[in-house]
Amino acid sequence: MKYRLLLIILAWVIADIYFFQAFKTLTTNALVLSGYWMVDVLLAVGVVLLAGLRGANRESARLVSWLMALMLLTLIPKILGTPVLLLEDITRLFRHFPPRLPWVSELAMLVAIAVFVSLVYGITGGRHHYKVHRITLKFDDLPDAFDGFTLTQLSDIHAGSFTSKKGVEKGIAMVNDQKSDLILFTGDLVNNRASEMDPWIASFAKLQAPLGKYSVLGNHDYGDYVQWESKEAQAANLSRLKAVHPQIGFKLLLNESITIEKDGQSIVLIGVENWGKGGFHKYGSLTQAAENVPDEKFKILLSHDPSHWEAQTLDHLKHINLTLAGHTHGMQFGIELFGFQWSPVKYIYPQWAGIYQKGDKYLYVNRGFGYLGFKGRLGIWPEITVITLKKKTV
């Protein structure tokens, strides 16, 4: 966390100094020029002073999160405005560095303002700009009774970030409008503490599905990212979080499987605890969860982290037809237009949003219902996934 914060502040300082060269060509007002730096200095000092308290209590963590969001609001517009200045500097290099052209500085400022306005919308409206993503998947071995069966997937609720009951319940109503047979949740119910769900239990208990609601844990659900007074306190928090799932009507699958029956036929849901590559904890055991599942059964795996798919699931002895994951949030920032997808998170996770296929095995990565860190979304909107299973015909 400390190194990440230092890198952000370093990038902030470099972008600030460079962008200021254009800013000062547009005004000579000493008060305005001083204000340019004063805002950034106050934000930086606030973040550094409070960073050591992050996790000590909910209010300090919330304040740090808001300060970092404001920091990004000042940093990202400047970074995206600097290419305009850089192009001019390349030409100035061959012209013995004459003074900057005012119109170039104005153009850079307009780009920065446009980005700033977009980010403000992402914070104010984007976080509840829910999108329903529908996809139909066909399988040879799907039981006939499940032809046309529908699943609604949710992921990454992150209840500790919510502030708008109206916004959250808008999303819950949209989920119920899909009238799917099952609702499946793929982890990260909270940011860190089980108590974050207390104001939202009644809201999420409204979710309805005729054949049940099932869930797994994500990396944030274990409380590993805050400082606890003892290991016993952390364990008690996890126990409390596990108890929340039935309170909102979900059956929590902890390295176990369950059979879903319809018209005398069945499929199997397998749910593992969090398993992620790199520094993420590997609490999940697919072998344990699928131990008693017959090989011939059609299987759907709930696994929070999509890295689990290539690392273990694809080559597992038990054939997993469909894996559902989340975790990436699509970084809550990117572009999805006319079939084109891009987000910085793609350079970390090869499977980061939407559907992926290898042979007759599929992975769907949900973009997340909530948000974390950046207090909003831009381009990568909160997602409600509706998957229709179809029997493949010759």
C-alpha positions as CSV (number, residue, x, y, z in Angstrom):
1,M,0.0,0.0,0.0
2,K,2.8,2.4,0.9
3,Y,4.7,1.9,-2.3
4,R,1.5,2.2,-4.4
5,L,0.7,5.5,-2.6
6,L,4.3,6.8,-3.2
7,L,4.0,5.9,-6.9
8,I,0.7,7.8,-7.2
9,I,2.1,10.8,-5.5
10,L,5.3,10.8,-7.7
11,A,3.1,10.5,-10.8
12,W,1.0,13.3,-9.5
13,V,4.0,15.6,-8.8
14,I,5.5,15.0,-12.3
15,A,2.1,15.6,-14.1
16,D,1.5,18.7,-12.0
17,I,4.8,20.3,-12.8
18,Y,4.5,19.5,-16.5
19,F,0.9,20.6,-16.8
20,F,1.6,23.8,-14.8
21,Q,3.9,25.0,-17.6
22,A,0.8,25.2,-19.8
23,F,-1.5,26.5,-17.0
24,K,0.7,29.6,-16.3
25,T,0.7,30.6,-20.0
26,L,-3.1,31.2,-19.7
27,T,-3.1,33.4,-16.5
28,T,-0.8,35.6,-14.5
29,N,-3.1,35.9,-11.6
30,A,-1.0,35.1,-8.5
31,L,-4.0,33.9,-6.5
32,V,-5.1,31.5,-9.3
33,L,-1.6,30.2,-9.7
34,S,-1.2,29.7,-6.0
35,G,-4.6,27.9,-5.8
36,Y,-3.4,25.4,-8.5
37,W,-0.8,24.1,-6.0
38,M,-2.7,24.7,-2.8
39,V,-5.4,22.1,-3.7
40,D,-2.8,19.4,-4.5
41,V,-0.7,20.1,-1.5
42,L,-3.7,19.9,0.9
43,L,-4.8,16.6,-0.7
44,A,-1.4,15.0,-0.6
45,V,-0.8,16.0,3.0
46,G,-4.2,14.7,4.0
47,V,-3.7,11.3,2.3
48,V,-0.2,10.8,3.7
49,L,-1.3,11.7,7.3
50,L,-4.3,9.5,7.2
51,A,-2.8,6.6,5.3
52,G,-1.3,5.2,8.5
53,L,-4.7,5.2,10.1
54,R,-6.4,3.3,7.2
55,G,-8.2,0.4,8.6
56,A,-7.9,1.6,12.2
57,N,-11.6,2.6,12.0
58,R,-14.2,2.8,9.3
59,E,-14.3,6.6,9.2
60,S,-10.6,7.1,8.7
61,A,-10.6,4.4,5.9
62,R,-13.6,6.1,4.3
63,L,-11.9,9.5,4.5
64,V,-8.6,8.2,2.9
65,S,-10.7,6.6,0.2
66,W,-12.4,9.9,-0.6
67,L,-9.1,11.9,-0.5
68,M,-7.6,9.4,-3.0
69,A,-10.6,9.7,-5.2
70,L,-10.1,13.5,-5.2
71,M,-6.4,13.0,-5.9
72,L,-7.3,10.9,-9.0
73,L,-9.8,13.7,-10.0
74,T,-6.9,16.1,-10.2
75,L,-4.3,13.7,-11.5
76,I,-6.0,11.8,-14.4
77,P,-7.2,14.9,-16.3
78,K,-3.7,16.3,-16.2
79,I,-2.1,13.1,-17.4
80,L,-4.6,12.8,-20.3
81,G,-4.1,16.5,-21.2
82,T,-0.3,16.2,-21.3
83,P,0.0,14.4,-24.7
84,V,-1.2,17.7,-26.3
85,L,1.7,19.5,-24.6
86,L,4.2,16.8,-25.4
87,L,3.5,17.0,-29.1
88,E,4.1,20.8,-29.0
89,D,7.3,20.2,-27.0
90,I,8.6,17.8,-29.7
91,T,8.2,20.6,-32.3
92,R,9.7,23.2,-29.9
93,L,12.7,21.0,-29.6
94,F,13.5,21.7,-33.3
95,R,12.6,25.4,-32.9
96,H,15.0,26.3,-30.1
97,F,12.2,26.2,-27.5
98,P,10.1,29.3,-28.2
99,P,7.3,30.3,-25.7
100,R,4.3,28.0,-25.6
101,L,1.5,28.8,-28.0
102,P,-1.6,29.8,-26.0
103,W,-4.0,27.9,-28.2
104,V,-2.1,24.6,-27.5
105,S,-2.3,25.2,-23.7
106,E,-6.0,26.0,-24.2
107,L,-6.5,22.7,-26.0
108,A,-4.7,20.8,-23.3
109,M,-6.9,22.5,-20.7
110,L,-10.1,21.6,-22.7
111,V,-9.0,18.0,-22.8
112,A,-8.4,18.0,-19.0
113,I,-11.7,19.7,-18.3
114,A,-13.6,17.1,-20.5
115,V,-11.9,14.3,-18.6
116,F,-12.6,15.9,-15.2
117,V,-16.3,16.3,-16.1
118,S,-16.4,12.6,-17.2
119,L,-14.8,11.5,-13.9
120,V,-17.3,13.6,-11.9
121,Y,-20.2,11.8,-13.7
122,G,-18.5,8.5,-13.0
123,I,-18.5,9.3,-9.2
124,T,-22.0,10.8,-9.1
125,G,-24.0,8.7,-11.6
126,G,-21.7,6.0,-12.9
127,R,-21.6,3.9,-9.8
128,H,-25.3,3.0,-10.2
129,H,-25.5,3.0,-13.9
130,Y,-26.3,-0.7,-14.0
131,K,-26.0,-2.6,-17.2
132,V,-27.6,-6.0,-18.0
133,H,-25.3,-8.2,-20.0
134,R,-27.1,-11.1,-21.7
135,I,-25.4,-14.1,-23.2
136,T,-26.6,-17.5,-24.4
137,L,-24.2,-20.5,-24.1
138,K,-24.7,-23.9,-25.8
139,F,-23.6,-27.2,-24.5
140,D,-23.7,-30.8,-25.8
141,D,-24.1,-32.3,-22.4
142,L,-26.7,-30.0,-20.9
143,P,-29.6,-32.0,-19.6
144,D,-32.8,-31.5,-21.7
145,A,-34.7,-30.2,-18.7
146,F,-32.3,-27.3,-18.4
147,D,-32.6,-26.1,-22.0
148,G,-33.4,-22.4,-21.7
149,F,-32.4,-22.3,-18.0
150,T,-31.4,-18.8,-16.8
151,L,-28.8,-17.7,-14.3
152,T,-28.3,-14.2,-13.0
153,Q,-24.8,-13.6,-11.8
154,L,-23.8,-10.8,-9.4
155,S,-20.3,-10.2,-8.1
156,D,-18.3,-7.7,-6.0
157,I,-21.1,-6.0,-4.1
158,H,-18.6,-4.2,-1.7
159,A,-21.3,-3.0,0.6
160,G,-18.9,-0.8,2.6
161,S,-18.7,1.6,-0.4
162,F,-22.4,2.2,-0.8
163,T,-24.0,5.5,0.3
164,S,-27.2,5.6,-1.8
165,K,-30.1,3.3,-0.8
166,K,-32.1,4.5,-3.8
167,G,-29.2,3.7,-6.1
168,V,-28.6,0.2,-4.7
169,E,-32.3,-0.7,-4.7
170,K,-32.5,0.4,-8.3
171,G,-29.9,-2.3,-9.1
172,I,-31.7,-4.9,-6.9
173,A,-35.0,-4.2,-8.7
174,M,-33.2,-4.7,-12.1
175,V,-32.0,-8.1,-10.9
176,N,-35.5,-9.2,-10.0
177,D,-36.8,-8.0,-13.3
178,Q,-34.7,-10.6,-15.0
179,K,-36.8,-13.4,-13.4
180,S,-33.9,-15.9,-13.7
181,D,-34.1,-19.4,-12.3
182,L,-31.1,-19.0,-10.1
183,I,-29.1,-16.0,-8.7
184,L,-25.4,-16.7,-8.2
185,F,-23.0,-14.4,-6.3
186,T,-19.3,-14.7,-6.9
187,G,-17.8,-13.0,-3.8
188,D,-16.7,-9.8,-2.1
189,L,-19.8,-9.0,-0.3
190,V,-18.0,-6.3,1.8
191,N,-14.8,-4.3,1.6
192,N,-13.4,-5.6,4.9
193,R,-15.9,-5.9,7.8
194,A,-19.1,-7.9,8.1
195,S,-20.8,-4.9,9.8
196,E,-20.7,-3.1,6.4
197,M,-23.6,-5.2,5.3
198,D,-25.8,-4.3,8.3
199,P,-27.6,-1.3,6.6
200,W,-28.1,-3.4,3.4
201,I,-29.4,-6.8,4.6
202,A,-33.1,-5.9,4.1
203,S,-32.4,-4.6,0.6
204,F,-30.5,-7.6,-0.6
205,A,-32.9,-10.0,1.0
206,K,-35.4,-8.8,-1.6
207,L,-33.5,-10.7,-4.3
208,Q,-35.7,-13.5,-5.7
209,A,-35.1,-16.6,-7.7
210,P,-37.4,-19.7,-7.8
211,L,-34.7,-22.3,-7.7
212,G,-32.5,-20.6,-5.1
213,K,-29.6,-18.1,-4.5
214,Y,-26.0,-19.3,-4.0
215,S,-22.8,-17.6,-3.2
216,V,-19.0,-17.9,-2.5
217,L,-16.5,-15.7,-0.7
218,G,-14.1,-13.3,-2.3
219,N,-10.7,-12.0,-1.2
220,H,-12.1,-9.0,0.6
221,D,-14.5,-11.1,2.6
222,Y,-11.8,-12.5,4.9
223,G,-10.9,-9.1,6.4
224,D,-7.2,-9.5,5.3
225,Y,-6.8,-5.8,4.4
226,V,-7.4,-4.1,7.8
227,Q,-5.6,-4.3,11.1
228,W,-7.4,-6.3,13.7
229,E,-6.8,-6.2,17.4
230,S,-6.4,-10.0,17.4
231,K,-6.7,-13.1,15.2
232,E,-9.8,-14.0,17.2
233,A,-11.4,-10.7,16.2
234,Q,-10.7,-11.4,12.5
235,A,-12.1,-14.9,12.8
236,A,-15.2,-13.6,14.5
237,N,-15.7,-11.1,11.7
238,L,-15.5,-13.9,9.1
239,S,-18.0,-16.0,11.1
240,R,-20.3,-13.0,11.2
241,L,-20.0,-12.5,7.5
242,K,-20.8,-16.1,6.8
243,A,-23.9,-15.7,8.9
244,V,-25.0,-12.7,6.7
245,H,-25.4,-14.9,3.6
246,P,-28.4,-16.8,4.9
247,Q,-29.8,-13.6,6.3
248,I,-30.1,-12.3,2.7
249,G,-31.3,-15.7,1.5
250,F,-28.1,-17.1,0.0
251,K,-26.6,-20.5,0.5
252,L,-22.9,-20.0,1.0
253,L,-20.8,-22.7,-0.7
254,L,-17.5,-23.3,1.1
255,N,-15.5,-25.7,-1.0
256,E,-18.6,-27.8,-1.6
257,S,-21.2,-28.7,-4.2
258,I,-24.9,-28.7,-4.4
259,T,-27.3,-30.4,-6.9
260,I,-30.0,-28.3,-8.7
261,E,-32.9,-30.4,-9.8
262,K,-35.5,-29.8,-12.5
263,D,-38.1,-32.1,-14.0
264,G,-36.2,-35.2,-12.8
265,Q,-32.8,-34.1,-14.1
266,S,-30.0,-32.2,-12.4
267,I,-26.9,-30.0,-12.8
268,V,-24.3,-29.3,-10.1
269,L,-23.1,-26.0,-8.6
270,I,-19.6,-26.1,-7.2
271,G,-18.5,-23.3,-4.9
272,V,-14.9,-22.7,-3.8
273,E,-13.4,-20.2,-1.3
274,N,-11.1,-17.5,-2.7
275,W,-8.2,-18.8,-4.8
276,G,-6.1,-16.3,-6.7
277,K,-2.6,-16.1,-8.3
278,G,0.1,-13.9,-7.0
279,G,-0.2,-12.6,-3.5
280,F,-3.8,-13.5,-3.0
281,H,-4.8,-16.2,-0.5
282,K,-5.6,-19.6,-1.8
283,Y,-8.3,-20.8,0.6
284,G,-10.2,-22.6,-2.2
285,S,-10.0,-26.3,-3.0
286,L,-11.6,-27.3,-6.2
287,T,-10.6,-30.9,-5.6
288,Q,-12.4,-30.9,-2.2
289,A,-15.4,-29.1,-3.6
290,A,-15.9,-31.4,-6.6
291,E,-14.9,-34.6,-4.8
292,N,-18.3,-36.2,-4.7
293,V,-19.6,-34.8,-8.0
294,P,-20.1,-37.5,-10.7
295,D,-17.9,-37.0,-13.8
296,E,-20.9,-37.1,-16.1
297,K,-22.8,-34.3,-14.4
298,F,-23.0,-30.8,-16.0
299,K,-21.0,-28.5,-13.7
300,I,-21.0,-24.8,-12.9
301,L,-18.2,-23.4,-10.8
302,L,-18.4,-20.3,-8.7
303,S,-14.8,-19.0,-8.1
304,H,-14.2,-15.3,-7.3
305,D,-10.8,-14.8,-9.0
306,P,-10.7,-15.5,-12.7
307,S,-7.0,-16.4,-12.5
308,H,-8.2,-19.7,-11.0
309,W,-9.6,-20.7,-14.4
310,E,-6.3,-21.0,-16.3
311,A,-4.3,-22.0,-13.2
312,Q,-6.4,-25.0,-12.0
313,T,-9.9,-25.3,-13.5
314,L,-9.2,-25.9,-17.1
315,D,-6.9,-28.9,-16.5
316,H,-8.8,-30.3,-13.5
317,L,-9.8,-34.0,-13.5
318,K,-13.4,-33.0,-13.2
319,H,-14.8,-31.3,-16.4
320,I,-16.1,-27.9,-15.5
321,N,-18.5,-26.7,-18.2
322,L,-18.9,-23.1,-17.0
323,T,-16.9,-21.0,-14.5
324,L,-18.3,-17.8,-13.1
325,A,-15.9,-15.2,-11.6
326,G,-15.6,-11.5,-10.8
327,H,-12.8,-9.7,-8.8
328,T,-11.4,-7.4,-11.5
329,H,-14.2,-4.8,-11.6
330,G,-12.9,-4.1,-15.1
331,M,-10.8,-1.6,-13.0
332,Q,-14.1,0.5,-13.0
333,F,-12.5,2.4,-15.9
334,G,-12.2,1.7,-19.6
335,I,-13.9,1.7,-23.0
336,E,-16.6,-0.7,-24.2
337,L,-18.0,0.5,-27.6
338,F,-19.2,-1.4,-30.7
339,G,-17.6,-4.6,-29.5
340,F,-14.3,-3.0,-28.6
341,Q,-13.1,-3.6,-25.0
342,W,-10.2,-2.0,-23.2
343,S,-9.3,-1.4,-19.6
344,P,-5.9,-1.1,-17.9
345,V,-6.7,-4.2,-15.9
346,K,-6.3,-6.3,-19.1
347,Y,-2.5,-6.0,-18.6
348,I,-2.9,-7.8,-15.2
349,Y,-5.7,-10.3,-15.9
350,P,-6.0,-11.9,-19.3
351,Q,-9.6,-12.7,-18.5
352,W,-11.0,-9.5,-17.1
353,A,-14.6,-8.9,-18.4
354,G,-17.2,-10.9,-20.3
355,I,-17.0,-14.4,-21.9
356,Y,-13.9,-16.5,-22.6
357,Q,-13.8,-20.0,-24.1
358,K,-11.3,-22.7,-24.4
359,G,-12.6,-25.8,-26.2
360,D,-15.9,-26.7,-24.7
361,K,-15.2,-24.8,-21.4
362,Y,-16.4,-21.3,-20.6
363,L,-15.5,-18.6,-18.2
364,Y,-17.6,-15.5,-17.6
365,V,-16.1,-12.6,-15.6
366,N,-18.6,-10.2,-14.1
367,R,-17.6,-6.5,-14.0
368,G,-19.0,-6.2,-10.4
369,F,-22.1,-4.7,-8.9
370,G,-20.4,-2.3,-6.5
371,Y,-17.1,-0.3,-6.5
372,L,-14.0,0.0,-4.4
373,G,-11.2,2.6,-4.2
374,F,-12.3,5.0,-6.9
375,K,-15.8,6.1,-5.8
376,G,-17.5,5.4,-9.1
377,R,-17.2,3.9,-12.6
378,L,-16.5,5.3,-16.0
379,G,-17.0,3.3,-19.2
380,I,-17.0,0.0,-17.3
381,W,-20.4,0.1,-15.7
382,P,-21.8,-2.0,-12.8
383,E,-23.0,-5.3,-14.2
384,I,-26.0,-7.7,-13.9
385,T,-25.2,-10.8,-15.9
386,V,-28.0,-13.0,-17.3
387,I,-26.8,-16.3,-18.8
388,T,-29.2,-18.6,-20.7
389,L,-28.1,-22.2,-21.0
390,K,-29.1,-24.0,-24.2
391,K,-28.8,-27.6,-25.4
392,K,-26.6,-27.7,-28.5
393,T,-28.4,-29.3,-31.4
394,V,-26.8,-30.9,-34.5
